[in-house]
Amino acid sequence: MKDIKAFSFYKSYYEAVKELENEDDKKDILFAIINFVFEGKEPKFTGIKKIIWCLIEPNLSKSKNKSNANAGAPLGNQNAKKNKEETETIKIQSKINQLYQEKSYSYIIYHLSFIKIENNKNKNSIYNLFLEYIILRIDNKYNISETVIKRLIDKLNEYGSNDEEKKEIISQAINSSWKDFYPLNERKDKQVIYETVWYWKRFA
């Protein structure tokens, strides 16, 4: 393991950690970040701390490996890559904050851990997509009770036989502003219905 001298600590990390009510939980996350970067030790969290860590860890890993990955690269390319990573991190964390700062929505973060994921590398993208779908439901004033969240996750686990299918199921719901998750083989039929309704409204 190389001797790491420094790493990028984004404001989005702070924004996510400060929403934790328990001071010990805040310290756990902060020390986990430091130990992961400088000692290579990965924490074994549960609950909300696990969700926050799963979203922070990929960017920490990139920060650790940045000097090797960017060796010899032009400064402009380095800055562009850094800005892109920071923007994506802020985007993900802002969704968590938007939900977690509302005490009545904290169960959404908790139930994310019940999504069955095969490869830990896919946690970040699946959690992000699910949160994006929940934000869409909030914007469209759809029901987001705890019962609904549990039902959505149960359907996602049932319909998606692997991580990629789960991503597609959530993505199709986002793209079509659906109130529910549907199996992938129903996507085409649903799309035909939407297109037919749109055509009728447009030209009737």
DOFIGU-287262 format. One record per atom (N, C-alpha, C, CB): residue in three letters; x, y, z. Coordinates in steps of 0.05 Angstrom, whole numbers, plus 5000, padded with zeros to 4 digits. Glycine has a CB too. Example, Ala and Ser with C-alpha at 12.3 -4.5 7.8 and 13.67 -1.06 7.14 Angstrom:
// residues 2
ALA526448865156/ALA524649105156/ALA526449345156/ALA522649115181/SER525749555142/SER527349795143/SER525850015157/SER528249885114/
***
This chain:
// residues 204
MET501749765000/MET500050005000/MET501750255000/MET498150005024/LYS501250434981/LYS502850674979/LYS502250865002/LYS502250814953/ASP504251025009/ASP503951225031/ASP502351465021/ASP506751315041/ILE499851475028/ILE498051695019/ILE498651935036/ILE495051605022/LYS499152165023/LYS499752415037/LYS497252595041/LYS501852565023/ALA495352565022/ALA493052745023/ALA490752625007/ALA493753035013/PHE488352725011/PHE486052634994/PHE483952864994/PHE484852375006/SER482052834975/SER479953044972/SER477652984992/SER478953054943/PHE476953185007/PHE474653155026/PHE472553355016/PHE475453215056/TYR470453245004/TYR468353424992/TYR466453525013/TYR466953264970/LYS465353755007/LYS463353875025/LYS460853685027/LYS462454145015/SER460353535006/SER458053345007/SER458353145029/SER457653204980/TYR460853065036/TYR461352885058/TYR460353005084/TYR464352805060/TYR461153255088/TYR460353405112/TYR457353435113/TYR461753685112/GLU456053505091/GLU453253545090/GLU451753285098/GLU452353635062/ALA452753055089/ALA451452805096/ALA451852735126/ALA452552575078/VAL454352765136/VAL454952695163/VAL453552875183/VAL457952705168/LYS453253125178/LYS452153315197/LYS449153255202/LYS452453595188/GLU447853105183/GLU445053045187/GLU444552825208/GLU443852965161/LEU446752675215/LEU446452475235/LEU445952595263/LEU449052295236/GLU444052495277/GLU443352615303/GLU445352535325/GLU440552525311/ASN446352295323/ASN448252195344/ASN451052285339/ASN448051895345/GLU452252415358/GLU455052525355/GLU457052295351/GLU455752695379/ASP456552075364/ASP458351845361/ASP458251735332/ASP457651615381/ASP455951735320/ASP455651645292/ASP457251835274/ASP452651645284/LYS457152095279/LYS458652285263/LYS461652225265/LYS458152575272/LYS462652175290/LYS465452115293/LYS466151855279/LYS466152095324/ASP464351655281/ASP464951395268/ASP465451435238/ASP462651205273/ILE463751595225/ILE463951635196/ILE466551785190/ILE461551785185/LEU467151995205/LEU469552155199/LEU472051995204/LEU469552395217/PHE472251835225/PHE474551675230/PHE474751445210/PHE474551565259/ALA472451345201/ALA472451135180/ALA473651235155/ALA469551035175/ILE473051485148/ILE474151615124/ILE477251625126/ILE472951895119/ILE478151725149/ILE481051755153/ILE482451475153/ILE481551905180/ASN481351285168/ASN482551025169/ASN482550885142/ASN481050855190/PHE480450925127/PHE480250795100/PHE482450905082/PHE477550845088/VAL482751165082/VAL484751295064/VAL487651235072/VAL484251595063/PHE488251265098/PHE490951255107/PHE491850975116/PHE491451455128/GLU489850805125/GLU490550545135/GLU489450315118/GLU489550515163/GLY487650385100/GLY486450175083/GLY484450005097/GLY488650005072/LYS483350105120/LYS481449945136/LYS478550035128/LYS481949985166/GLU476949835120/GLU474249895113/GLU472349825136/GLU473349735088/PRO470550015144/PRO468849975167/PRO466549775161/PRO467650235176/LYS465349665181/LYS463049485178/LYS460749615192/LYS463649195191/PHE459349795176/PHE457149945187/PHE454549805181/PHE457150225175/THR452449895195/THR449649805189/THR447850055188/THR448649595210/GLY445450025179/GLY443550235179/GLY444350475163/GLY443050325207/ILE443750715173/ILE444250965158/ILE447251005154/ILE443151205174/LYS448950925173/LYS451750955169/LYS452750785146/LYS453350875195/LYS451650555142/LYS452350385119/LYS451650515093/LYS451050105122/ILE449250635092/ILE448350765067/ILE450250995060/ILE445450865070/ILE450851165080/ILE452551395076/ILE455351295067/ILE452851565101/TRP456351085080/TRP459050985073/TRP459050875044/TRP459950775092/CYS457050735036/CYS456950615009/CYS456950834988/CYS454350445006/LEU455951064994/LEU455951284974/LEU458551444975/LEU453551464979/ILE459851454998/ILE462351605000/ILE464751444990/ILE462751695029/GLU464751184996/GLU467051014991/GLU468151024963/GLU466450734998/PRO466451004942/PRO467451004915/PRO469151254908/PRO465250984894/ASN468351484918/ASN469851734913/ASN472351744930/ASN468051974919/LEU472251624954/LEU474751614970/LEU476851434956/LEU474151494998/SER475851214944/SER477751034930/SER478951174906/SER476250784921/LYS477351334892/LYS478351484869/LYS480451694878/LYS476051624854/SER479851814901/SER481652014911/SER484351894918/SER480452154935/LYS484251644930/LYS486651504938/LYS488451434914/LYS486051254954/ASN487051354892/ASN488551264869/ASN489051484848/ASN487051044856/LYS488151724854/LYS488251944834/LYS491051994824/LYS487052194846/SER493052004842/SER495752074834/SER496851874814/SER497552094859/ASN496351614818/ASN497251404800/ASN495751414773/ASN497051134812/ALA493051444776/ALA491451434752/ALA491951674734/ALA488451434759/ASN492651904746/ASN493052144730/ASN495952204725/ASN491852384745/ALA497752024730/ALA500552074725/ALA501052134696/ALA502251824734/GLY502252364692/GLY502952444665/GLY500652574650/GLY503952214649/ALA498252584662/ALA496052714648/ALA496153014649/ALA493352614660/PRO495253144629/PRO495253444629/PRO493553544652/PRO494153554602/LEU494353774663/LEU492953894686/LEU490053944680/LEU494354154694/GLY489454024655/GLY486654074648/GLY484953834650/GLY486454184620/ASN486053604642/ASN484553354644/ASN484153274673/ASN486053124629/GLN486153314690/GLN485953254718/GLN483653414731/GLN488553304733/ASN483653674725/ASN481553854737/ASN478753774727/ASN482154144729/ALA478553704701/ALA475953634690/ALA474953384704/ALA476153594660/LYS476653184708/LYS475852934721/LYS475052984750/LYS478152734720/LYS476653154764/LYS476053214792/LYS473353354794/LYS478253394804/ASN472853554776/ASN470253694777/ASN467953514772/ASN470353924757/LYS468253324753/LYS466153134747/LYS465552954770/LYS466852964722/GLU467552854784/GLU467252684807/GLU465852834830/GLU469852564816/GLU466753084834/GLU465653234856/GLU462653304851/GLU467153494860/THR461953364826/THR459253424819/THR457453184823/THR459053514790/GLU458452944815/GLU456852694819/GLU456452634849/GLU458152464805/THR458552684864/THR458452634893/THR456352814906/THR461152674906/ILE456453064899/ILE454553264911/ILE451653184903/ILE455253544901/LYS451353094878/LYS448653024868/LYS447552794885/LYS448852944839/ILE449152594890/ILE448352354905/ILE447652434934/ILE450452134904/GLN449552574947/GLN449152644975/GLN446852834979/GLN451752774986/SER446353014960/SER444153204963/SER441453054964/SER444153404940/LYS441352834950/LYS438852674950/LYS438452544978/LYS438952454929/ILE440652454989/ILE440552335016/ILE439652545036/ILE443252215024/ASN440952785034/ASN440352995053/ASN437453085050/ASN442153235048/GLN436453105025/GLN433753195020/GLN431753015034/GLN433153204990/LEU432352755035/LEU430552565048/LEU431052545078/LEU430952285035/TYR433552535086/TYR434252485114/TYR433652725132/TYR437152405116/GLN433752965121/GLN433253205137/GLN430353215145/GLN434053455122/GLU428553085131/GLU425753055139/GLU425552805156/GLU423853035114/LYS425052845182/LYS425052625201/LYS423052405192/LYS424352725229/SER420852485180/SER418852295173/SER419752125149/SER416252435166/TYR421852205135/TYR422852045112/TYR425251875119/TYR423552245090/SER426151875144/SER428551725150/SER428351425145/SER429251775179/TYR425851325145/TYR425451035140/TYR426250965111/TYR422550965144/ILE426251155093/ILE426951095065/ILE429951015064/ILE426451345047/ILE431651165078/ILE434451105079/ILE434850835092/ILE436051325094/TYR433450775113/TYR433750525127/TYR433050285109/TYR431950515152/HIS430950305094/HIS430050075078/HIS431650035053/HIS427150115070/LEU433350225046/LEU435150185023/LEU436849935026/LEU436950425018/SER437649875051/SER439449655056/SER438149385051/SER440349665085/PHE435449385046/PHE434049135040/PHE433949065011/PHE431249145051/ILE435049244994/ILE435249174966/ILE437448964962/ILE435849434948/LYS436748744949/LYS438748534946/LYS440648604923/LYS437248264940/ILE443148624930/ILE445248714911/ILE447348494909/ILE446448984918/GLU448048414885/GLU450048194882/GLU452848294885/GLU449748074854/ASN453448524873/ASN456248634873/ASN456248894887/ASN457248664844/ASN457948924908/ASN458049174923/ASN458749414906/ASN460149144945/LYS460049364884/LYS460749594866/LYS458249724854/LYS462549494844/ASN456049574854/ASN453549684842/ASN451749824863/ASN452049464829/LYS452549814888/LYS450849934909/LYS450450234904/LYS452049894936/ASN452550374897/ASN452450664894/ASN450350734872/ASN455150774886/SER450550604849/SER448750674827/SER445850594832/SER449750544801/ILE445450354845/ILE442750264851/ILE441450444872/ILE442749974860/TYR442850504893/TYR441750674914/TYR441150954902/TYR443750704937/ASN442951054885/ASN442551314873/ASN440051314856/ASN445051394857/LEU439751114839/LEU437351094822/LEU434751074839/LEU437550854804/PHE434850914860/PHE432450884877/PHE431751154890/PHE432850664898/LEU433751294900/LEU433251554912/LEU432151754892/LEU435751664925/GLU433251734867/GLU432251914846/GLU429351854840/GLU433951874820/TYR428551604841/TYR425751534836/TYR424051634859/TYR425451224834/ILE425051614884/ILE423451714907/ILE423152024905/ILE424851644933/ILE425252164897/ILE425052454893/ILE422852514872/ILE427752574885/LEU422852354851/LEU420752384830/LEU417952354842/LEU421252184807/ARG417652154859/ARG415052104872/ARG414252344889/ARG415151844889/ILE416252454904/ILE415652684920/ILE414852924903/ILE418152764937/ASP416252974881/ASP415653194863/ASP412853164851/ASP417753214841/ASN412152914845/ASN409552864832/ASN407252814853/ASN409752624814/LYS408052844879/LYS406052814900/LYS404952534901/LYS403853014897/TYR406552334894/TYR405752054897/TYR406251974926/TYR407351874877/ASN404751764935/ASN405051664962/ASN407851544967/ASN402851454968/ILE409151624989/ILE411751504996/ILE411751405025/ILE414051714992/SER409451295033/SER409351185060/SER411250955063/SER406451095067/GLU411750875088/GLU413650645092/GLU412650395079/GLU414050605122/THR409950355079/THR408850125066/THR409450125037/THR405750115071/VAL409250355024/VAL409850374995/VAL412750314990/VAL409050654985/ILE414550425006/ILE417450375003/ILE418050085005/ILE419050535024/LYS416949945025/LYS417349655028/LYS416349505003/LYS415949555053/ARG413949584993/ARG412849444970/ARG414549484946/ARG409949544965/LEU415549734942/LEU417349784919/LEU419849614920/LEU418050084918/ILE421049604943/ILE423549444946/ILE422949144942/ILE424749494974/ASP420649054952/ASP419948774948/ASP419648714918/ASP417348704963/LYS418348894904/LYS417948854875/LYS420648864860/LYS416049064864/LEU422349054869/LEU424949074856/LEU426548814859/LEU426549314867/ASN426448704883/ASN427848454888/ASN426648224873/ASN427848394918/GLU424048234870/GLU422648014856/GLU423048024825/GLU419648024862/TYR422748264814/TYR422948294785/TYR425748304774/TYR421548554777/GLY427648394790/GLY430448414781/GLY432048184790/GLY431648674791/SER432848014772/SER434347764779/SER437247824783/SER433947554758/ASN438248064775/ASN440948144779/ASN441148444781/ASN442848034756/ASP443548544787/ASP443848834791/ASP443149004767/ASP446748894799/GLU443848914743/GLU443349064719/GLU440349084714/GLU444748934695/GLU438848864719/GLU436048874715/GLU434649064734/GLU434848594718/LYS435649064759/LYS434549254779/LYS434949544770/LYS435949204806/LYS437349604759/LYS437849874748/LYS435849944726/LYS440749894738/GLU435449754708/GLU433549794686/GLU430749834695/GLU433749564666/ILE429949674715/ILE427149704726/ILE426749974738/ILE426649484747/ILE428650074753/ILE428350334765/ILE428550554744/ILE430550384787/SER430350524725/SER430650724704/SER428150754687/SER432950654686/GLN426850534680/GLN424450554664/GLN422150684679/GLN423550264655/ALA422050644706/ALA420050784722/ALA420651084723/ALA420050664751/ILE423151154725/ILE423851444725/ILE423251574699/ILE426851474732/ASN424151444677/ASN423751564650/ASN420851594643/ASN425151394630/SER419151424653/SER416251434647/SER414551554669/SER415251164640/SER415851634691/SER414351754714/SER412251564724/SER413152024706/TRP412851304725/TRP410951104735/TRP410651114765/TRP411750824726/LYS408251034775/LYS407751024804/LYS408750754816/LYS404851064809/ASP409650574799/ASP410450314809/ASP412650194792/ASP407950124808/PHE413849984802/PHE415849834787/PHE414449604772/PHE418149724806/TYR415349554748/TYR414249334731/TYR416449164721/TYR412549454708/PRO415848904715/PRO417848734703/PRO418748844676/PRO416748444699/LEU421248784669/LEU422348894644/LEU420748814619/LEU425248814641/ASN419548574619/ASN418148484596/ASN415448624593/ASN417748184597/GLU414648784612/GLU412248944610/GLU412749224600/GLU410748954636/ARG415349294597/ARG416049564590/ARG414849644563/ARG419049594590/LYS415149464543/LYS414249534516/LYS411249574515/LYS415049304496/ASP409749404529/ASP406849434529/ASP406049694542/ASP405549194544/LYS407349764564/LYS406750014578/LYS407350254560/LYS408350034604/GLN409650234545/GLN410450454528/GLN408350494506/GLN413150404517/VAL407350274495/VAL405350294474/VAL402850434484/VAL404650014463/ILE402050374508/ILE399650504520/ILE400150804523/ILE399050374547/TYR402550884534/TYR403151164538/TYR403251314511/TYR405751194552/GLU404451194491/GLU404651314465/GLU401851344452/GLU406551154447/THR400151144456/THR397451164445/THR395851384458/THR396050894449/VAL396051404485/VAL394651624499/VAL395751894490/VAL395051594529/TRP398351924487/TRP399552174479/TRP398552244451/TRP402652154479/TYR398452054433/TYR397652104405/TYR394752194405/TYR397951854388/TRP393052064422/TRP390252134422/TRP389852424433/TRP388651934440/LYS391352494454/LYS391052764465/LYS392152974446/LYS392552784492/ARG394252894431/ARG395553084413/ARG393853144388/ARG398252984405/PHE392552944378/PHE391252984352/PHE388152944352/PHE392352794332/ALA387152874376/ALA384152834377/ALA382753104375/ALA383352694403/
***
